[in-house]
């Protein structure tokens, strides 16, 4: 009887010790998970676009497709000469495939008929240059071709920065350094400091107009302005020393 009681006590002692190890492990894990700080750092740089693109169309409305085509053949050299005078070369000018469609007459009741009213013809062009100010000026001045009876429709110019990949790497480094400085400031009052990085999560880049404060969870990639602000964000967890 005493032997059975002794064995039972040993079993209970083993259970208690096992539970103690489990509790200790949980306390240890909980403590180490709390010995870290999660900080968001950011960095930005203002850059100037180094290339630009502009798309515009010559628009015509003539009784027939042939008449529209013959007329646009006369207008294209005038447009290209205008672009040459603005400092562009043939390498900067791309003439895209033309497109068009017929418009039909309506009867007195407003019903569409099979009688052709006119043919709508559109000749697209795309111009590109590393001189962004030149493209900007052309986007405004090209409307002067209306004085020569050339109907021009112009899209908004687009501006690009070619060294974006290298800049993103540079800004990520700066955002990481900013995160560490913030962590140091937050921990100073507790006489601690940030240690090794435990995790890093890169945020989306925001490429916005230079004076913009807009942000988006999906990121922004502005092409409407020459001067842009490129912003990087890094979310970092530091070990606390």
C-alpha positions as CSV (number, residue, x, y, z in Angstrom):
1,X,0.0,0.0,0.0
2,X,2.8,2.4,0.9
3,X,4.6,1.5,-2.3
4,X,1.6,2.3,-4.4
5,X,1.2,5.6,-2.6
6,X,4.8,6.5,-3.2
7,X,4.4,5.7,-6.9
8,X,1.3,7.9,-7.1
9,X,3.1,10.8,-5.4
10,X,5.9,10.4,-7.9
11,X,3.5,10.5,-10.8
12,X,1.8,13.7,-9.4
13,X,5.2,15.3,-8.9
14,X,6.2,14.5,-12.5
15,X,2.9,16.1,-13.7
16,X,3.4,19.2,-11.6
17,X,7.0,19.6,-12.9
18,X,5.8,19.1,-16.5
19,X,3.2,21.8,-16.0
20,X,5.8,24.0,-14.5
21,X,8.0,23.7,-17.5
22,X,5.1,24.5,-19.8
23,X,4.1,27.6,-17.8
24,X,7.8,28.7,-17.7
25,X,8.1,28.2,-21.5
26,X,5.0,30.4,-22.1
27,X,6.2,33.1,-19.7
28,X,9.6,33.1,-21.5
29,X,8.0,33.2,-24.9
30,X,5.7,36.0,-23.9
31,X,8.6,38.0,-22.4
32,X,10.7,37.7,-25.5
33,X,7.9,38.7,-27.8
34,X,7.4,41.8,-25.7
35,X,11.1,42.7,-25.8
36,X,10.7,44.4,-29.2
37,X,9.4,47.6,-30.7
38,X,7.6,48.1,-34.0
39,X,8.3,51.5,-35.7
40,X,7.5,53.0,-39.1
41,X,10.2,55.1,-40.8
42,X,9.9,57.2,-43.9
43,X,12.0,59.2,-46.3
44,X,11.3,61.2,-49.4
45,X,13.1,63.1,-52.2
46,X,12.0,65.7,-54.8
47,X,13.1,64.8,-58.3
48,X,12.8,66.4,-61.7
49,X,11.4,64.3,-64.6
50,X,14.0,63.6,-67.3
51,X,11.6,62.5,-70.1
52,X,8.2,63.4,-71.4
53,X,5.5,62.1,-73.7
54,X,2.6,63.8,-75.4
55,X,-0.2,62.4,-77.5
56,X,-2.4,64.4,-79.8
57,X,-4.8,63.8,-82.8
58,X,-5.6,65.5,-86.1
59,X,-9.3,65.3,-86.4
60,X,-11.3,65.6,-89.6
61,X,-15.0,65.3,-90.6
62,X,-15.6,64.9,-94.4
63,X,-18.4,63.6,-96.6
64,X,-16.4,60.5,-97.5
65,X,-13.5,58.5,-96.2
66,X,-11.4,59.3,-99.3
67,X,-12.0,63.0,-98.8
68,X,-10.9,62.8,-95.2
69,X,-7.8,60.8,-96.1
70,X,-6.8,63.2,-98.8
71,X,-7.2,66.2,-96.5
72,X,-5.2,64.7,-93.6
73,X,-2.3,64.0,-96.1
74,X,-2.1,67.7,-96.6
75,X,-2.3,68.6,-92.9
76,X,0.3,66.1,-91.7
77,X,3.3,67.9,-93.2
78,X,2.1,71.1,-91.6
79,X,2.0,69.5,-88.2
80,X,5.4,67.9,-88.6
81,X,6.9,71.2,-89.7
82,X,5.5,72.9,-86.6
83,X,7.1,70.2,-84.4
84,X,10.4,70.7,-86.2
85,X,10.3,74.4,-85.6
86,X,9.8,73.6,-81.9
87,X,13.1,71.7,-81.9
88,X,11.9,68.1,-82.3
89,X,13.5,65.7,-84.9
90,X,11.8,62.9,-86.8
91,X,13.1,60.5,-84.1
92,X,11.0,62.3,-81.5
93,X,7.8,62.0,-83.7
94,X,5.7,58.9,-84.1
95,X,2.7,58.7,-86.4
96,X,0.3,56.1,-85.2
97,X,-2.3,54.1,-87.2
98,X,-5.3,56.3,-88.1
99,X,-8.8,55.4,-87.3
100,X,-12.2,56.5,-88.3
101,X,-15.9,55.8,-88.5
102,X,-19.1,56.8,-90.4
103,X,-21.8,58.9,-88.8
104,X,-25.4,58.5,-90.2
105,X,-28.2,60.9,-90.6
106,X,-31.4,60.8,-88.5
107,X,-34.9,61.2,-89.8
108,X,-37.5,63.6,-88.5
109,X,-38.5,61.2,-85.7
110,X,-34.9,60.9,-84.5
111,X,-34.4,57.5,-85.9
112,X,-31.0,56.5,-87.3
113,X,-31.0,55.9,-91.1
114,X,-28.6,54.1,-93.4
115,X,-27.7,57.4,-95.1
116,X,-24.1,58.5,-94.4
117,X,-23.8,62.0,-93.0
118,X,-20.0,62.2,-92.9
119,X,-16.8,60.3,-92.1
120,X,-14.9,61.0,-88.9
121,X,-11.1,60.6,-89.3
122,X,-8.5,60.7,-86.5
123,X,-4.7,60.7,-87.0
124,X,-2.9,60.1,-83.7
125,X,0.7,61.3,-83.0
126,X,3.0,60.6,-80.1
127,X,6.0,62.8,-79.4
128,X,8.8,62.1,-76.9
129,X,11.8,64.0,-75.6
130,X,14.2,64.2,-72.8
131,X,13.5,68.0,-72.8
132,X,10.5,68.0,-70.5
133,X,9.9,71.7,-70.8
134,X,9.9,71.5,-74.6
135,X,7.1,68.9,-74.4
136,X,5.2,71.1,-71.9
137,X,5.4,74.1,-74.2
138,X,4.3,72.1,-77.3
139,X,1.3,70.8,-75.4
140,X,0.1,74.4,-75.1
141,X,1.3,75.9,-78.4
142,X,0.1,73.2,-80.7
143,X,-3.4,74.5,-80.4
144,X,-2.2,77.4,-82.6
145,X,-2.5,75.1,-85.6
146,X,-6.2,75.8,-85.5
147,X,-5.3,79.1,-87.2
148,X,-4.4,76.9,-90.2
149,X,-7.7,75.1,-90.1
150,X,-6.2,72.0,-88.4
151,X,-8.4,70.6,-85.7
152,X,-6.1,69.3,-82.9
153,X,-7.1,67.5,-79.8
154,X,-4.3,67.2,-77.2
155,X,-4.0,64.8,-74.2
156,X,-2.2,65.8,-71.0
157,X,1.5,65.4,-71.3
158,X,3.2,62.6,-69.2
159,X,6.4,63.1,-67.3
160,X,8.8,60.3,-66.2
161,X,11.9,59.8,-64.0
162,X,14.2,57.2,-65.4
163,X,16.4,56.6,-62.2
164,X,13.5,55.4,-60.1
165,X,14.8,52.0,-59.3
166,X,18.1,53.3,-57.8
167,X,16.2,56.0,-55.9
168,X,13.9,53.4,-54.3
169,X,16.9,51.5,-52.9
170,X,18.3,54.8,-51.6
171,X,15.1,55.8,-50.0
172,X,14.6,52.4,-48.3
173,X,17.9,52.8,-46.6
174,X,17.0,56.3,-45.4
175,X,13.5,55.1,-44.2
176,X,15.2,52.3,-42.2
177,X,17.6,54.8,-40.6
178,X,14.6,57.0,-39.8
179,X,12.8,54.1,-38.2
180,X,15.9,53.4,-36.0
181,X,16.1,57.1,-34.9
182,X,12.4,57.1,-34.0
183,X,12.8,53.8,-32.0
184,X,15.8,55.4,-30.2
185,X,13.8,58.4,-29.3
186,X,10.9,56.3,-28.0
187,X,13.1,54.1,-25.9
188,X,15.3,56.8,-24.4
189,X,13.0,57.5,-21.6
190,X,13.2,53.8,-20.5
191,X,17.0,53.8,-20.7
192,X,16.8,51.2,-23.5
193,X,17.9,51.3,-27.1
194,X,17.0,49.5,-30.4
195,X,19.0,46.3,-31.1
196,X,19.0,43.9,-34.0
197,X,16.2,44.1,-36.7
198,X,13.8,41.3,-36.2
199,X,11.5,42.0,-39.2
200,X,11.2,44.4,-42.1
201,X,8.1,45.2,-44.1
202,X,8.4,47.6,-47.1
203,X,5.5,49.9,-47.7
204,X,4.3,51.0,-51.1
205,X,6.0,53.9,-52.8
206,X,4.1,57.2,-53.3
207,X,5.1,59.1,-56.4
208,X,3.2,62.4,-56.2
209,X,3.4,66.0,-57.3
210,X,6.1,67.8,-55.2
211,X,3.5,69.7,-53.1
212,X,1.1,66.9,-52.7
213,X,0.3,65.1,-49.4
214,X,-1.9,62.4,-50.9
215,X,-1.2,58.7,-50.1
216,X,-2.8,55.5,-51.2
217,X,-2.7,51.9,-49.9
218,X,-2.1,50.8,-53.4
219,X,0.6,53.4,-54.0
220,X,0.6,56.4,-56.3
221,X,2.5,56.9,-59.6
222,X,2.1,60.4,-60.8
223,X,2.9,61.3,-64.4
224,X,1.2,64.7,-64.6
225,X,3.9,66.9,-63.1
226,X,7.6,67.6,-63.9
227,X,8.7,67.9,-60.2
228,X,7.7,64.8,-58.2
229,X,8.0,63.7,-54.6
230,X,9.0,60.0,-54.1
231,X,8.2,58.7,-50.7
232,X,9.3,55.4,-49.1
233,X,8.0,53.8,-46.0
234,X,9.6,50.9,-44.0
235,X,7.9,49.1,-41.1
236,X,10.5,47.6,-38.8
237,X,10.6,45.6,-35.6
238,X,13.7,46.1,-33.5
239,X,14.9,44.0,-30.6
240,X,15.0,46.1,-27.4
241,X,18.4,46.3,-25.6
